[in-house]
Amino acid sequence: MTGPTDRPARSEPRSDQGTGPRRPSGERPDRPYADRGGRPARGDDRGPRGGTDRRGGRPPRPAVDLPRHAAYEAVAAVHRDDAYANLVLPAILRDLGLFGRDAAFATELTYGTLRHLGTLDAILSDAAGRDVQRIDPPVRDALRIGAYQLLHTRVPAHAAVSSTVDLVRSVGPGATGFANAVLREVAGRDADAWVAKLAPPVETDPIGHLAVAYSHPQWIVRAFSEALGGDLGETTRLLIEDNERPPVHLCARPGLADPVELADEVGGVPGAFSPYAVYLGGGAPGDLAALAEGRAHVQDEGSQLVADALAAAPLDGPDGRWLDLCAGPGGKAGLLGALAAQRGARLTAVEVSEHRARLVSQATRGLPVTVVHTDGRTVGAGEKLPEGYFDRVLVDAPCTGLGSLRRRPESRWRRQPSDLPPLTRLQRELLAAALKAVRPGGLVAYVTCSPHTVETHVTVTESARRSGVPVDFVDARPLLPAGMPGLGDGPTVQLWPHRHGTDAMFLAVLRRT
């Protein structure tokens, strides 16, 4: 097994390596901080988890160092409340006053634990001698974070065990002995040895082996393998990439920001493929002036490429009426709106959710974009958005999101095969509406952030066949930057994290004849 186990955690705090106590960077002076063994400092009565509560007179509670406490709160919210880590973690870090290395360590623990959850649970079940689902949820989440430290970071074993036991003492006081025993059992093997013990043999069950070794549900591993033509080596590389921490990609809006100048401004580098992409080196993108001023937005490079492909496709006849059929939360609408402004066109952005429609309005402020709050399936069937009206139509269809698991690690454990039938039905209805809304000679781009063949090739071919609208497939490969590797045989394109460094975006372009 290769990958995360071979590298140090980039965000590991010095408190687990140094020769004496140190207040972590960004931590306020009135917070407890960890000693050199990774254990929280004792006796500070002002921390959120430590000391005597003078108002209530309760007995002292054990302190928990703040980065681990933040990671626990985020992981617990994901499992308890069905929250999303990218939404809850920033608020937790802000509330605890964590910045710099401490915030990075908390982020590493949160996302790493969520990515490796399946394998961690298998290991914890074996080490505990019981199914992990039978462990009290707060204790279970603390153990997951502790096991991640033991198996995937360079935090010393004694520090990972002691800090996790302190965490368990604060969330499940009666389970400290149990937690100590389980974690010491986990520490008895490295990640490769645990996989060798628990994973099915690769010779007899390659999908099951990869699922345990790289922490993905079996049905997702199987879907990836099918989309990659059954190549298990390439499937393995994709799974490894899914477990990596992805860089933040920015989109420099054309006409409003130059990507080279934006890269210099934010301390990033221009992207490899999209002419608008900037790879952000670090920091919080929400703090950047370019985003606040509407000159750029956060957007995966793959999303930029598929939106730009629609705008770049050759088109005969008028070219001033564009449509984004599923526009929320507004990333692709922002890029298309900026391109439309340069070409004298106007974009209509349709979004069925009122909240997401407001986000689209905010994301496209100052651009030639009209936001319409309605169901995209009704487009092409009424006076407001009539049939055969638009020149270019984007269908960024709701999907399983299997192409962005590296950015949303909890999604791999929430999605089920039973999600596919209602999603694919919606995808076909939206694409059928788009084919009615586009004029003869106009273009429709069908996009999903999923490589699952049922959501990609099956959906687009079945929709084209059943729509009653005559269409031809346009070869999408020439619409992407020259020299991009691994684009396949066409006419559709599938982007991949391990090939292109993007989310796994699918693109099909159809012309109404």
C-alpha positions, -999 to +999 in steps of 0.1 A: +000+000+000+014+034-010+004+069-006-005+089+026+013+064+049+046+072+034+047+109+040+047+131+071+017+151+079+025+186+065+004+202+092+017+183+123+022+208+151+056+212+167+041+204+201+046+167+192+082+171+183+098+198+203+118+198+235+094+219+256+060+233+259+050+258+232+019+278+226+007+268+191+007+295+165-026+315+164-037+303+198-049+329+222-029+331+255-059+321+275-062+287+258-045+255+271-017+243+249+000+210+244+032+198+261+060+181+241+044+147+242+012+159+225-007+159+258-027+190+268-013+212+295-030+206+329-043+231+353-055+259+330-090+266+342-099+288+312-098+263+282-130+250+266-123+215+278-101+219+308-100+230+344-125+239+370-157+256+360-157+284+386-193+294+378-208+259+384-182+245+408-179+213+387-148+192+392-118+198+369-122+183+334-092+171+314-079+196+288-078+186+252-055+204+228-074+227+205-065+213+170-076+178+180-107+192+197-116+211+166-112+180+144-134+160+168-161+186+167-161+186+129-160+149+125-188+145+151-209+171+133-205+152+100-217+119+116-242+133+141-258+161+120-251+150+084-230+182+082-204+189+055-169+193+068-161+222+044-190+241+059-186+234+097-148+232+101-141+269+092-166+281+118-151+257+144-116+270+137-127+306+139-146+300+172-115+283+188-091+310+175-070+285+155-048+298+126-017+287+108-001+254+117-028+245+143-056+252+118-037+231+092-033+202+117-070+203+126-079+203+089-056+174+082-071+153+110-106+161+099-103+154+062-079+126+067-102+108+091-132+112+068-113+100+038-099+069+055-131+062+075-139+028+059-105+014+066-102+029+100-135+014+110-124-020+098-092-017+119-110-004+150-136-032+147-108-058+147-088-040+175-119-036+197-133-071+191-167-057+182-183-040+153-174-003+154-211+006+151-216-008+186-192+017+201-208+049+216-207+075+188-186+102+206-161+076+216-161+061+181-153+094+165-125+101+189-110+067+182-112+073+145-092+105+149-067+087+171-063+057+147-058+082+118-029+098+137-013+064+144-015+051+109-013+081+086+008+108+103+042+111+120+027+120+154+045+097+179+024+068+190+024+077+227+012+112+218-015+100+196-027+075+222-025+098+252-042+128+234-070+106+222-076+091+256-078+126+270-103+134+242-124+103+251-123+113+288-140+146+278-167+130+256-172+095+271-156+094+306-163+058+312-145+046+281-109+057+287-096+023+296-113+008+266-099+035+243-064+031+256-065-007+250-080-003+215-055+023+204-025+003+217-038-026+196-041-004+166-005+009+172+008-027+171+007-027+132+013-001+106-013+006+079+001-019+054+001-047+079-035-039+089-045-040+052-027-073+047-046-087+077-081-074+069-084-069+031-096-098+009-068-113-013-063-092-044-061-124-065-096-135-057-114-103-048-096-073-063-125-049-058-129-058-022-091-056-016-090-021-031-120-010-011-103-018+022-068-007+011-079+027-002-110+033+019-138+035-007-171+016-007-170-014-030-197-002-053-178+030-060-145+011-066-165-011-091-180+020-108-145+036-112-131+004-125-158+000-151-154+037-162-117+030-166-122+000-188-114-025-160-079-013-156-072-021-119-038-004-119-053+029-131-082+024-107-057+021-079-040+054-089-074+071-090-082+058-054-049+070-042-055+105-057-089+106-041-072+103-007-049+132-013-055+167-002-065+186-033-052+221-041-076+250-042-082+262-078-093+297-086-109+310-118-097+343-130-128+358-146-120+367-182-121+404-188-118+411-151-086+394-140-054+381-158-045+346-144-007+354-144-013+386-125-038+369-102-013+342-094+013+368-084-013+386-063-024+355-043+009+337-042-002+309-065+007+296-100-012+296-133-031+263-140-019+236-163-048+235-187-076+260-182-066+295-194-083+310-163-070+286-136-048+296-107-036+270-082-036+285-048-006+277-026-023+279+007-043+302+030-080+309+032-094+318-003-123+336+013-099+362+025-087+371-010-095+406-023-099+392-058-129+371-047-145+399-027-142+422-057-157+396-081-125+393-102-122+356-094-140+327-077-131+293-063-137+267-090-121+233-098-101+235-131-122+207-145-154+228-141-137+257-158-127+235-187-162+220-194-179+254-192-153+270-215-157+241-239-193+251-244-184+287-250-155+277-274-175+253-296-180+266-332-216+278-338-233+289-370-259+317-367-267+340-338-248+336-306-262+360-280-286+339-259-270+315-235-286+293-208-273+276-176-300+252-168-288+241-133-269+272-122-265+269-084-244+278-066-230+299-095-194+289-104-200+280-140-225+308-144-198+332-132-174+320-158-200+319-186-213+353-176-178+368-179-173+352-213-208+364-224-199+400-214-168+399-237-189+386-266-220+407-263-241+378-252-264+373-222-268+344-199-300+331-184-292+312-152-320+288-140-320+274-105-349+255-088-337+261-052-345+296-039-314+297-017-291+286-045-307+310-069-297+338-044-262+324-045-262+326-083-273+362-081-245+370-057-219+351-078-229+369-111-233+404-098-222+429-124-223+404-152-249+401-180-268+373-162-305+370-155-313+346-127-346+327-130-359+307-100-377+278-116-375+241-124-351+235-153-373+207-166-400+232-176-376+252-198-385+250-235-422+245-227-434+280-219-435+316-229-408+328-204-382+303-216-396+292-250-386+262-271-359+267-296-348+300-282-312+296-269-280+293-288-258+276-261-272+256-232-252+241-202-268+212-183-246+208-152-269+181-139-273+170-103-254+138-098-238+115-072-207+137-070-184+107-073-160+128-092-153+152-063-147+127-035-113+142-028-129+175-020-160+161-002-147+130+016-179+124+036-199+119+003-183+085-004-200+071+028-233+089+022-240+079-014-256+046-021-264+027-054-301+034-046-294+071-053-288+064-089-323+058-103-339+091-092-308+110-101-305+095-136-342+101-142-337+138-133-306+140-155-325+127-185-355+151-179-331+181-177-312+171-208-345+166-227-356+201-216-323+215-228-326+199-262-360+215-266-348+249-253-319+251-278-325+264-313-318+243-344-280+245-350-275+254-313-253+235-288-260+217-255-232+207-232-242+179-207-219+179-177-217+158-145-191+156-117-193+118-118-176+092-139-203+066-132-213+053-167-250+053-158-248+090-152-226+098-182-228+077-214-260+059-206-279+091-196-267+112-226-273+085-252-307+075-238-318+112-235-307+119-271-326+089-284-358+095-265-360+133-267-377+135-301-353+162-310-327+154-338-292+158-325-256+150-334-227+145-311-199+170-314-164+158-307-156+175-274-119+168-274-109+197-297-128+220-274-103+214-246-068+229-246-044+213-271-020+188-256-043+175-228-035+139-223-058+109-218-090+123-234-100+090-249-116+082-282-143+108-281-168+122-289-173+126-251-146+135-226-140+122-191-115+141-170-098+124-140-080+135-108-051+111-115-047+120-152-055+157-152-054+170-116-091+179-119-123+166-105-137+137-126-158+158-149-177+143-178-186+163-209-208+156-239-216+182-265-247+179-287-259+200-316-296+202-324-299+195-361 
